[in-house]
Amino acid sequence: MHVRAMLLFSLAAAVPAVAGPYDQPYVLFEANQRSPTADTRAATIMNIDGVRMSPGRSDPVAPGWRTVEVSIPGPPGMSNPERATLKIETEPCTRYYLGAKRATRTSTDWEAFVVAKEPILECKKKFKL
């Protein structure tokens, strides 16, 4: 029995580990939910670099230039939101909050933008950045 356990351990050690999304420095995108004003709204992330994102999830992506498609408010009275695309040069271990704004309260044209960014402290600590 002891030999069998040793064999299983040896086989397990020989199988290469599969790298996960948190095994290297990463970036997160989130809809800005922090106290939006009448002229700003959260922008829901629809896809990153053409990869569809699940609603409400923030899957990690590698740092660098990213193309992020977001859903922003449409014209007043319309239930269909519009889409906007942002090209963002991201930094490792950073979370980006995305929103939409309009020039005035009566304006109907919304524009997507990066509301804020903040360091992901556990990522910076893990990768000594």
N, C-alpha and C positions, 0 to 999 in steps of 0.2 A: 504494500500500500504506500509506503514511504517513497518508493521509486516512482510510482504513478504521480504522486504529488510533485515530485521534482521535475518530471517530464512535462507536466502541465504548466508549471512555473516557467520552465525553459521556453516552451512554445509561446507563452504569453509575452515573455520578454523579447522574443524575436519579432513579434508583430509590431510594425511601426505605429507610433501614436498618430492619430488623426488630429491635425491642427484645428482648433476651434476658433470662432470669431473673436474671442477674448484672449487669444494666445499671443497677440502682438498689439502694439498701440492701435487704438481705434477712435472713431468719431461717432457721435450720436446726434440725430436730428429730432426735434420735438416741436409740436405746435405750441406756440406761446400762449399759455393760459393765465399768465400773471396779470391781474387787474387791467384788462383791456379797456381803453377809453372808447368813446362814441366814434372816434375816427380810426380805430384799429380793431382788428379781429385776429383770432388765431388762424393760421394757414395750415391746413391738414396735409401731411406728407402723403403723396399718392405713390410716387416711385422715385428711386435713386438710381441714376445711371441706367434707366430702363427696366429696373427690377421692381416689380410691384411690392408695396409695403402693406402689411395688414393694418387696418384702422386701429389707432391707439397704441401701436407697437413701435418701438424704437430699436430696430436691428442695427448692430454695429457695422460700420464700414471702414475701410482703410482710409487713412488721411491722404490728402492731395486734392486735385481738382475734382469736384463732384457736380453732376447735373441733377438738380432736385426739382421734381414737378410737384406743385402744391395746388390744393383747391382753395380758391378765394371767393368771397361773396360776389354774386352776380347782381344784375340790376334790381332795384327795389321792387318788391312784389313778385319776383320770379323765384321759383323754387330751385332752379338749376344753377349751382355755383359754376364759376368759370375756373379755368386752369391757367397757371403761370409757371414759367420755368426760370430757375435761378442757377447760375454757374457760380460755385463757391469754392474758393481755395481754402481748404480746411487744414487745421493744425492737429497733430496727434493729441490724444487724450483731452479732447474738447467737445463740449455739448453745445449745439447751436439751436436757438429758439427762433422759429420762423413765424412771421405774421404778415398781415396785409393792412395797408393804410390807404386813406384817401386824403386828398388835399384839403377838402372842407366837408362839413357835415352834410351838405347838399349834393356833393359830387357823387357820381355813380361809378367812376373809374377807380378800381382798387388796384394797388400795386403791391406785389410780394416783396418782402425784405427780411434781412436778418435782424431781429429785434435785439438780441443779446447773445453773448457766448460766455461760457464759464468752463473752468478746468474740471475734468473728471478726476478727483483727487485719488481714488483708489487705482486708477489707471496710471497716473503719474508716479505713484508710489511703487506700484508693481514693476514698471519699466524704468524706474529711476530717471524720470524726465523732469 
